[in-house]
Amino acid sequence: MAVSRAVQPMGLKIAALEGKIGALEGKITSMQTGIEARLDAGLKGMQTSIDGLKWYVIITGSVMTFAIALGGGLTAWAQFIK
């Protein structure tokens, strides 16, 4: 009987601790979900920026290539006319 009286309060403490641990696990899970959502949104925004930069480089390079070819062609034409 003395043992059951000694163990019973410990059982209540253990149950209280298990409840607190469960609450902490819930908080950690919700924080993890929030962090993953923010990270995913940030990566999507970064991918959009990279795609825009990629097209900027392609268009700028194409314009430069066209300008060089046109300049060379005009130079050759000017030499031909002389």
DSSP file (Angstrom, degrees, kcal/mol; ACC not computed):
  #  RESIDUE AA STRUCTURE BP1 BP2  ACC     N-H-->O    O-->H-N    N-H-->O    O-->H-N    TCO  KAPPA ALPHA  PHI   PSI    X-CA   Y-CA   Z-CA
    1    1 A M     >        0   0    0      0, 0.0     4,-1.9     0, 0.0     5,-0.2   0.000 360.0 360.0 360.0 -39.8    0.0    0.0    0.0
    2    2 A A  H  >  +     0   0    0      1,-0.2     4,-1.7     2,-0.2     5,-0.1   0.866 360.0  52.7 -65.4 -35.5    2.8    2.4    0.8
    3    3 A V  H  > S+     0   0    0      2,-0.2     4,-2.5     1,-0.2     5,-0.2   0.916 107.6  49.9 -67.3 -43.1    4.4    1.6   -2.6
    4    4 A S  H  > S+     0   0    0      1,-0.2     4,-2.0     2,-0.2    -1,-0.2   0.872 110.8  50.2 -66.3 -34.5    1.2    2.4   -4.5
    5    5 A R  H  < S+     0   0    0     -4,-1.9    -1,-0.2     1,-0.2    -2,-0.2   0.854 113.1  46.9 -68.7 -33.5    0.9    5.7   -2.6
    6    6 A A  H  X S+     0   0    0     -4,-1.7     4,-0.7     1,-0.2    -2,-0.2   0.859 115.8  43.9 -75.1 -35.5    4.5    6.6   -3.5
    7    7 A V  H  X S+     0   0    0     -4,-2.5     4,-2.3     1,-0.2    -2,-0.2   0.826 100.8  69.3 -79.7 -32.0    4.1    5.6   -7.1
    8    8 A Q  H  X S+     0   0    0     -4,-2.0     4,-1.7     1,-0.2    -1,-0.2   0.911  99.5  46.4 -58.6 -48.0    0.8    7.3   -7.7
    9    9 A P  H  > S+     0   0    0      0, 0.0     4,-2.0     0, 0.0    -1,-0.2   0.879 111.9  52.8 -62.4 -34.4    2.1   10.9   -7.4
   10   10 A M  H  X S+     0   0    0     -4,-0.7     4,-2.9     1,-0.2    -2,-0.2   0.882 105.1  55.3 -66.0 -36.8    5.0   10.0   -9.7
   11   11 A G  H  X S+     0   0    0     -4,-2.3     4,-2.2     1,-0.2    -1,-0.2   0.887 107.9  48.7 -61.4 -38.6    2.5    8.7  -12.2
   12   12 A L  H  X S+     0   0    0     -4,-1.7     4,-2.2     2,-0.2    -1,-0.2   0.897 111.9  48.8 -67.3 -40.0    0.7   12.0  -12.2
   13   13 A K  H  X S+     0   0    0     -4,-2.0     4,-2.6     2,-0.2    -2,-0.2   0.906 111.4  49.7 -65.5 -41.0    4.0   13.9  -12.7
   14   14 A I  H  X S+     0   0    0     -4,-2.9     4,-2.7     1,-0.2    -2,-0.2   0.919 110.6  49.7 -64.4 -42.4    5.0   11.6  -15.6
   15   15 A A  H  X S+     0   0    0     -4,-2.2     4,-2.0     2,-0.2    -1,-0.2   0.896 111.2  49.7 -63.1 -39.0    1.6   12.1  -17.2
   16   16 A A  H  X S+     0   0    0     -4,-2.2     4,-2.1     2,-0.2    -2,-0.2   0.912 111.9  48.1 -65.3 -41.9    2.0   15.9  -16.8
   17   17 A L  H  X S+     0   0    0     -4,-2.6     4,-2.7     2,-0.2    -2,-0.2   0.894 109.5  52.7 -65.7 -39.1    5.5   15.7  -18.3
   18   18 A E  H  X S+     0   0    0     -4,-2.7     4,-2.4     1,-0.2    -1,-0.2   0.893 108.8  51.0 -63.3 -38.0    4.2   13.6  -21.2
   19   19 A G  H  X S+     0   0    0     -4,-2.0     4,-2.1     2,-0.2    -2,-0.2   0.907 111.0  47.4 -63.9 -41.9    1.5   16.3  -21.8
   20   20 A K  H  X S+     0   0    0     -4,-2.1     4,-2.4     2,-0.2    -2,-0.2   0.896 111.3  51.0 -66.3 -40.1    4.2   19.0  -21.9
   21   21 A I  H  X S+     0   0    0     -4,-2.7     4,-2.5     1,-0.2    -2,-0.2   0.917 109.6  50.8 -63.4 -42.2    6.4   16.9  -24.2
   22   22 A G  H  X S+     0   0    0     -4,-2.4     4,-2.0     1,-0.2    -2,-0.2   0.902 109.9  49.9 -61.1 -41.0    3.4   16.4  -26.5
   23   23 A A  H  X S+     0   0    0     -4,-2.1     4,-2.1     2,-0.2    -1,-0.2   0.904 111.0  49.3 -64.7 -40.7    2.7   20.2  -26.6
   24   24 A L  H  X S+     0   0    0     -4,-2.4     4,-2.7     2,-0.2    -2,-0.2   0.894 108.6  53.0 -65.4 -39.4    6.3   20.9  -27.4
   25   25 A E  H  X S+     0   0    0     -4,-2.5     4,-2.3     1,-0.2    -1,-0.2   0.906 109.0  50.3 -61.7 -40.1    6.3   18.4  -30.2
   26   26 A G  H  X S+     0   0    0     -4,-2.0     4,-2.2     2,-0.2    -2,-0.2   0.908 111.1  48.2 -63.3 -42.4    3.2   20.1  -31.6
   27   27 A K  H  X S+     0   0    0     -4,-2.1     4,-2.5     2,-0.2    -2,-0.2   0.917 111.9  49.4 -63.7 -43.3    4.9   23.5  -31.4
   28   28 A I  H  X S+     0   0    0     -4,-2.7     4,-2.5     1,-0.2    -2,-0.2   0.908 110.7  50.4 -63.8 -41.3    8.1   22.2  -33.1
   29   29 A T  H  X S+     0   0    0     -4,-2.3     4,-2.3     2,-0.2    -1,-0.2   0.912 111.6  47.3 -63.3 -42.8    6.0   20.6  -35.9
   30   30 A S  H  X S+     0   0    0     -4,-2.2     4,-2.1     2,-0.2    -2,-0.2   0.892 112.8  49.3 -67.6 -37.6    4.1   23.8  -36.5
   31   31 A M  H  X S+     0   0    0     -4,-2.5     4,-2.5     2,-0.2    -2,-0.2   0.909 110.6  50.7 -65.5 -41.0    7.4   25.8  -36.5
   32   32 A Q  H  X S+     0   0    0     -4,-2.5     4,-2.5     1,-0.2    -2,-0.2   0.908 109.8  50.3 -63.0 -42.5    9.0   23.3  -38.9
   33   33 A T  H  X S+     0   0    0     -4,-2.3     4,-2.1     1,-0.2    -1,-0.2   0.912 111.2  48.8 -62.4 -42.5    6.0   23.6  -41.3
   34   34 A G  H  X S+     0   0    0     -4,-2.1     4,-2.3     2,-0.2    -2,-0.2   0.903 111.6  48.7 -64.0 -41.8    6.2   27.4  -41.2
   35   35 A I  H  X S+     0   0    0     -4,-2.5     4,-2.6     1,-0.2    -2,-0.2   0.916 111.1  50.2 -65.2 -42.7    9.9   27.4  -41.9
   36   36 A E  H  X S+     0   0    0     -4,-2.5     4,-2.4     1,-0.2    -1,-0.2   0.891 110.4  50.2 -62.8 -38.7    9.4   24.9  -44.8
   37   37 A A  H  X S+     0   0    0     -4,-2.1     4,-2.3     2,-0.2    -2,-0.2   0.921 112.3  46.5 -66.1 -43.5    6.7   27.1  -46.3
   38   38 A R  H  X S+     0   0    0     -4,-2.3     4,-2.4     2,-0.2    -2,-0.2   0.909 113.2  49.3 -64.6 -41.2    8.8   30.3  -46.1
   39   39 A L  H  X S+     0   0    0     -4,-2.6     4,-2.5     2,-0.2    -2,-0.2   0.910 110.7  50.1 -64.1 -42.6   11.8   28.5  -47.6
   40   40 A D  H  X S+     0   0    0     -4,-2.4     4,-2.1     1,-0.2    -1,-0.2   0.914 111.6  48.0 -63.0 -43.1    9.7   27.1  -50.4
   41   41 A A  H  X S+     0   0    0     -4,-2.3     4,-2.1     1,-0.2    -2,-0.2   0.903 111.9  50.3 -64.4 -40.9    8.3   30.5  -51.2
   42   42 A G  H  X S+     0   0    0     -4,-2.4     4,-2.2     1,-0.2    -2,-0.2   0.892 110.1  49.6 -64.4 -40.0   11.8   32.1  -51.1
   43   43 A L  H  X S+     0   0    0     -4,-2.5     4,-2.4     2,-0.2    -1,-0.2   0.870 109.1  52.1 -68.6 -35.8   13.2   29.5  -53.5
   44   44 A K  H  X S+     0   0    0     -4,-2.1     4,-2.0     2,-0.2    -2,-0.2   0.916 110.8  48.2 -65.0 -41.4   10.3   30.0  -55.9
   45   45 A G  H  X S+     0   0    0     -4,-2.1     4,-1.9     1,-0.2    -2,-0.2   0.887 111.2  50.4 -64.1 -38.5   11.0   33.7  -55.9
   46   46 A M  H  X S+     0   0    0     -4,-2.2     4,-2.5     2,-0.2    -2,-0.2   0.894 108.6  51.9 -66.4 -39.5   14.7   33.1  -56.4
   47   47 A Q  H  X S+     0   0    0     -4,-2.4     4,-2.5     1,-0.2    -2,-0.2   0.891 108.1  52.1 -64.5 -38.3   14.0   30.7  -59.4
   48   48 A T  H  X S+     0   0    0     -4,-2.0     4,-2.2     2,-0.2    -1,-0.2   0.908 110.3  48.3 -62.8 -41.8   11.8   33.4  -60.9
   49   49 A S  H  X S+     0   0    0     -4,-1.9     4,-2.5     2,-0.2    -2,-0.2   0.901 111.0  50.4 -65.1 -40.6   14.7   35.9  -60.6
   50   50 A I  H  X S+     0   0    0     -4,-2.5     4,-2.5     2,-0.2    -2,-0.2   0.909 109.8  50.6 -64.5 -41.6   17.1   33.5  -62.1
   51   51 A D  H  X S+     0   0    0     -4,-2.5     4,-2.1     2,-0.2    -2,-0.2   0.914 111.2  48.5 -62.4 -42.4   14.8   32.8  -65.1
   52   52 A G  H  X S+     0   0    0     -4,-2.2     4,-2.0     1,-0.2    -2,-0.2   0.911 112.2  48.4 -63.6 -41.8   14.5   36.6  -65.6
   53   53 A L  H  X S+     0   0    0     -4,-2.5     4,-2.5     2,-0.2    -2,-0.2   0.879 108.2  55.6 -65.1 -38.2   18.2   37.1  -65.5
   54   54 A K  H  X S+     0   0    0     -4,-2.5     4,-2.3     1,-0.2    -1,-0.2   0.930 109.7  45.2 -60.4 -46.1   18.8   34.2  -67.9
   55   55 A W  H  X S+     0   0    0     -4,-2.1     4,-2.7     2,-0.2     5,-0.2   0.858 110.3  55.0 -68.1 -33.8   16.5   35.8  -70.5
   56   56 A Y  H  X S+     0   0    0     -4,-2.0     4,-2.7     2,-0.2     5,-0.2   0.930 110.3  45.8 -61.7 -44.9   18.2   39.2  -69.9
   57   57 A V  H  X S+     0   0    0     -4,-2.5     4,-2.6     2,-0.2     5,-0.2   0.905 113.3  49.6 -65.7 -41.5   21.6   37.6  -70.7
   58   58 A I  H  X S+     0   0    0     -4,-2.3     4,-2.2     2,-0.2    -2,-0.2   0.938 114.8  43.3 -63.5 -46.6   20.3   35.7  -73.7
   59   59 A I  H  X S+     0   0    0     -4,-2.7     4,-2.5     2,-0.2     5,-0.2   0.925 115.4  48.3 -67.4 -43.7   18.7   38.8  -75.2
   60   60 A T  H  X S+     0   0    0     -4,-2.7     4,-2.5    -5,-0.2    -2,-0.2   0.922 112.9  48.5 -62.5 -43.6   21.6   41.1  -74.4
   61   61 A G  H  X S+     0   0    0     -4,-2.6     4,-2.5    -5,-0.2    -1,-0.2   0.890 111.2  50.5 -63.1 -38.9   24.0   38.6  -75.9
   62   62 A S  H  X S+     0   0    0     -4,-2.2     4,-2.5    -5,-0.2    -2,-0.2   0.912 111.0  48.1 -65.8 -42.0   21.9   38.2  -79.0
   63   63 A V  H  X S+     0   0    0     -4,-2.5     4,-2.6     2,-0.2    -2,-0.2   0.909 112.8  48.8 -64.7 -41.6   21.7   42.0  -79.5
   64   64 A M  H  X S+     0   0    0     -4,-2.5     4,-2.5     2,-0.2    -2,-0.2   0.917 111.5  49.1 -64.7 -42.3   25.5   42.3  -79.0
   65   65 A T  H  X S+     0   0    0     -4,-2.5     4,-2.5     1,-0.2    -2,-0.2   0.922 112.5  47.9 -62.9 -43.7   26.1   39.5  -81.5
   66   66 A F  H  X S+     0   0    0     -4,-2.5     4,-2.8     1,-0.2     5,-0.2   0.908 111.4  51.0 -62.4 -42.2   23.8   41.1  -84.1
   67   67 A A  H  X S+     0   0    0     -4,-2.6     4,-2.7     2,-0.2    -2,-0.2   0.898 111.2  47.9 -64.1 -40.3   25.5   44.5  -83.5
   68   68 A I  H  X S+     0   0    0     -4,-2.5     4,-2.6     2,-0.2    -2,-0.2   0.930 113.9  46.6 -65.6 -44.6   29.0   43.0  -84.1
   69   69 A A  H  X S+     0   0    0     -4,-2.5     4,-2.4     2,-0.2    -2,-0.2   0.918 114.5  47.3 -64.2 -42.2   27.8   41.2  -87.2
   70   70 A L  H  X S+     0   0    0     -4,-2.8     4,-2.9     2,-0.2     5,-0.2   0.910 111.8  50.6 -65.0 -41.8   26.1   44.3  -88.5
   71   71 A G  H  X S+     0   0    0     -4,-2.7     4,-2.3    -5,-0.2    -2,-0.2   0.913 111.8  47.3 -63.0 -41.8   29.2   46.5  -87.7
   72   72 A G  H  X S+     0   0    0     -4,-2.6     4,-2.4     2,-0.2    -1,-0.2   0.909 113.1  48.8 -65.1 -40.6   31.4   44.0  -89.6
   73   73 A G  H  X S+     0   0    0     -4,-2.4     4,-2.4     2,-0.2    -2,-0.2   0.910 112.4  47.6 -65.4 -42.0   29.1   43.9  -92.5
   74   74 A L  H  X S+     0   0    0     -4,-2.9     4,-2.6     2,-0.2    -1,-0.2   0.873 111.2  51.7 -67.0 -36.0   28.9   47.7  -92.7
   75   75 A T  H  X S+     0   0    0     -4,-2.3     4,-2.1    -5,-0.2    -2,-0.2   0.931 111.5  46.4 -64.9 -44.8   32.6   48.0  -92.4
   76   76 A A  H  X S+     0   0    0     -4,-2.4     4,-2.0     2,-0.2    -2,-0.2   0.900 113.0  50.0 -63.7 -40.0   33.1   45.5  -95.3
   77   77 A W  H  X S+     0   0    0     -4,-2.4     4,-2.1     1,-0.2    -2,-0.2   0.909 109.6  50.9 -64.9 -41.3   30.5   47.4  -97.3
   78   78 A A  H  X S+     0   0    0     -4,-2.6     4,-1.5     1,-0.2    -1,-0.2   0.883 111.0  48.5 -64.9 -37.3   32.2   50.7  -96.7
   79   79 A Q  H  < S+     0   0    0     -4,-2.1    -1,-0.2     1,-0.2    -2,-0.2   0.865 110.7  51.9 -68.1 -35.4   35.5   49.3  -97.8
   80   80 A F  H  < S+     0   0    0     -4,-2.0    -2,-0.2     1,-0.2    -1,-0.2   0.870 108.4  50.6 -68.8 -36.8   33.9   47.9 -100.9
   81   81 A I  H  <        0   0    0     -4,-2.1    -1,-0.2     1,-0.3    -2,-0.2   0.846 360.0 360.0 -71.8 -33.4   32.3   51.2 -101.8
   82   82 A K     <        0   0    0     -4,-1.5    -1,-0.3    -5,-0.2    -2,-0.1   0.534 360.0 360.0 -56.8 360.0   35.6   53.1 -101.5
